[in-house]
Every structure is written in C-alpha cells, then in structure tokens.
Amino acid sequence: MAISDTQIDKLRARELERFIANRPRSTALWQQAQKYMPNGVPMAWMVQLYDHPPMFVKSGDGAYFVDVDGHRYLDMNLADTSMPFGYAEPQLTAAASEQMARGSQFMLPNEDSIAVAEQLSSRFGLPKWQFTLAGSSANTEAIRIARAITGRSDILMFAGKYHGMIDDTLVAEDGGERILEGAGISEDVKKHAHIVQFNDLDAVERSLKNHDIACVITEPALTNVGVIQPESNFHTALRELTRTHGTLLIIDEAHTNVCAFGGLSNEWKLDPDILTLCKAIGGSVAIGAYGMTEDVASILESQSDSELPSFATTAVVATGGTLFGNALSMATARCTLERVMTQQAHQRANDVGGRLADGIQNKIEAHGLPWSTIRFYCRSGYFFAPDLPANARQMQASENLPLRQLIRLYLANRGVWEAIYSASPAVGFRTTANDVDFYCEAFDNCLAGLVRI
Ligand SMILES: Cc1ncc(COP(=O)(O)O)c(C=O)c1O
C-alpha cells in the first residue's frame, strides 16, 4: 500500500496546527529571541530542520526532557547521539560539579587527560590521542595530519557522508558535478574532494589510482542518511586499497561510538590510521578526540624536537585550540569512560534497540507498507523501499522528506522527540522496553492516521 502526497499534506496541516497551538510559551520565546539571534536560535541553521517553530527546553532527566510549555518528550534521537546516558546522569552531574568547583580550564594538562587517553586507547586500539572540542575540529586536524604525512591535498569521501562543518568535506556530487554544500566555502575546495558511492570498491580503487589522495574518510556505516551498512568485505578491501596506494584511512566514529564498547572499530576489528570521536564520550560536555597509530603520531611528536616553535613556521601541523582538552571535559570524559559507557550499558541499549527494530518492523508489516527496517545496535529506523540501500543514491531514490517531517511532527505531538529524522530513532542507556513500546504505539497511530485520512 502506498501513501499519497495528499494524505501526507492533510495530516501534516492538522498536526502543525496542533503543535503550534499547544506551545504558546515556546512561540513567544522564539519571537523574543529573533531580536538577538539570526532565526531566533543559537545555531541559525537549526530552523531549517523543522517546519514548525523551535521548542525551547526547560530541563531533562533520564530518557526524557520537558519544554517550557510543560510537554514531556521521550528523546529518541539522544540529542543526535550525544546523550546516550540520558539527561542529568547522576555520576556525570557530580563529576562536572566537582571539577567546576576545582577550576575547569587551565590550558595545562591534568591527570584526567592521561586516564581518558588510556581508556580510549584500550577501547579503540590506537595508542596515541589528542583532544579538541567537537567532531568537526577532530576531523579537521585528522585531515591536516594526513595531508602533512602524505604531502598530498586530495581527500576521498562517500556520497551521503557528513563529517562536520569543515570546508574540506562540505562537497557533494550531483549528476557528476561536484557542488559545495553551503555558501561561504571557497570554490577551490571542490578540486580536492572526491566523492564515490559507499560500498563501491571499484570506484574507490579508480580514485586512489588516478589521483593523489591523502586520505579516505568514512564512518564505519553511513549514519546521516538513515543507516547504510557496509557489505561484508567492504572494510577489509578499503583498508587494503588505502595501504596499497599510500593513502591514510580515517574512521569517523562520531555517531557509531555509541553502538558498541570501543565503537564499531572494536566491534568489527577495523584498522584505521586515525580514528575520530566526539559527542557522547564527553559525557555531555563539549569534546572531540582522535586516536592515531605510533607512525601517524610521530608527525606531531617531531615538533618537540625542533627549535622553539614560532607562529611563522610552516613545518608543524596546524592543530590546537585554547579550550581543547580542558579540565571540565577531561573530568566528564573520564567519568563517562570509566563508569558510564560500560560494556553492560551498551549491551542493555542494544537489547532495547533490538526491541525497537522488531516493533517498527511489526507496525510497518501490519499496515502493509513496502518499507524496510534498519536494525543497527541501539539505532533503528526504516527506509521507504522494500530493500535496504547499499549507498546514498539508492537511499535518495526512495526518500520522502514530507513524509519524514510529518512522522516527526506527529510523534512530537504525542511526546516523542526525533530531532533529526535522518538520524533516528535510537535508544540510550536509560531508555526502557516500556519507552520503546510507547514509541512504537505512537508510530503505529501515525501510520494508521495516514491510512485513514
Ligand atoms: C559522522 C559525523 N562526524 C562528525 C560530526 C561533527 O561533529 P560535531 O558536531 O561535534 O562537530 C558529526 C555530527 O553529527 C557526524 O555525524
């Protein structure tokens, strides 16, 4: 059974009216905020995500948060995977408060940084670590290091990727043409960015052979276009190809680190030269990090043997930032890794994630929809086609943005928040089986509402 555009438009109009009518305080704050912030929000682009006014949040606890109008939401996006431990996690709250009381930023290392690097090293299997404040800055430094080591400028990425707000990676391919994914980026960036489809190893090989590629950067599975999983030999072959052609392999685990203890690099035994992280490992405080092999790290270590560095030098890799590795983010990261993101916590979330995938699949089948279900650790979801896509091109062929937006809006009106439809739903360490059933019931009602209208 197919759902028509008319059905979507009709239900959407009704849900939009309901959403706005029930949020007078958020709407008033939004109007007030427009005086001080473009689009009335701290990050102007966020309003493009939604076809309704943004909600203003009051507080959160566990898997739920409350908006200023008093609505309670089950967060099924985990604030884009940054909060798998839930809101106001007691151990993290204590770690942050204690560190604030001792001083949160010194621009000097403290003992926590050693504990965090040690934890990351044993989980993710790479010996040397550096810290930043976001995934974007971790990837920026990783790409610079790859260029410095190889002496090459070009990078290879997979269509449908997102690696942060970095000029170098904000390039897409459209009908064989490279296009910039935003205004304000130099046209020159396009020259150095190569895009191929995920799982297309022949295209990877052609690119590596024909161009001087410094690095391939990829997530273990693409997670910003729903979830697109690698075929069985993809990562082994990718690693072999990059080695053969002297190209570094950067694995971006910004999102996937929540899938398993040590991320998917540990789970799938990946072998990157550089691995980048952010979000969850900071325990709700801003963080970015990257791990490297000894060989890669030596490009940074050589700086300490040189003459006293001057700002004019071009020999050292450009890395660093005033608040990178600050004491607060090290304290919450240490607590997260030592006490919160445990093997058991991941296992529990993945079990609940399995229940979510089962529930979604049952509802889709019950309504006779020709859709496929994503089953991916703590993360689930669905595509509007009977088969799971192998790459972004296949995914886009069946994608229906108005339908995604409608489902998100309908769920918000029933107390379920899926912030980014392309990256949801997911469960965290404090999401229960009952929460998942609540989600599935709302999803079921949405599909029933669509069919009926
Ligand atoms: C795969 C991936 N890499 C990097 C980033 C950027 O991380 P940040 O927002 O911390 O800069 C994101 C953000 O969602 C991401 O999904």
The ligand as an SDF file (V2000), in Angstrom:
LIG
                    3D

 16 16  0  0  0  0  0  0  0  0999 V2000
   29.7550   11.3360   11.3560 C   0  0  0  0  0  0  0  0  0  0  0  0
   29.9320   12.6980   11.9400 C   0  0  0  0  0  0  0  0  0  0  0  0
   31.1560   13.2330   12.0190 N   0  0  0  0  0  0  0  0  0  0  0  0
   31.3790   14.4340   12.5550 C   0  0  0  0  0  0  0  0  0  0  0  0
   30.3320   15.1800   13.0590 C   0  0  0  0  0  0  0  0  0  0  0  0
   30.5780   16.5470   13.6040 C   0  0  0  0  0  0  0  0  0  0  0  0
   30.5840   16.5440   14.9940 O   0  0  0  0  0  0  0  0  0  0  0  0
   30.4230   17.9240   15.7850 P   0  0  0  0  0  0  0  0  0  0  0  0
   29.0090   18.3460   15.6050 O   0  0  0  0  0  0  0  0  0  0  0  0
   30.7880   17.5590   17.1960 O   0  0  0  0  0  0  0  0  0  0  0  0
   31.3770   18.8800   15.1800 O   0  0  0  0  0  0  0  0  0  0  0  0
   29.0380   14.6640   13.0190 C   0  0  0  0  0  0  0  0  0  0  0  0
   27.9010   15.4030   13.5780 C   0  0  0  0  0  0  0  0  0  0  0  0
   26.7760   14.9620   13.6110 O   0  0  0  0  0  0  0  0  0  0  0  0
   28.8260   13.3950   12.4290 C   0  0  0  0  0  0  0  0  0  0  0  0
   27.6000   12.8580   12.3030 O   0  0  0  0  0  0  0  0  0  0  0  0
  1  2  1  0
  2  3  1  0
  2 15  2  0
  3  4  2  0
  4  5  1  0
  5  6  1  0
  5 12  2  0
  6  7  1  0
  7  8  1  0
  8  9  2  0
  8 10  1  0
  8 11  1  0
 12 13  1  0
 12 15  1  0
 13 14  2  0
 15 16  1  0
M  END
$$$$
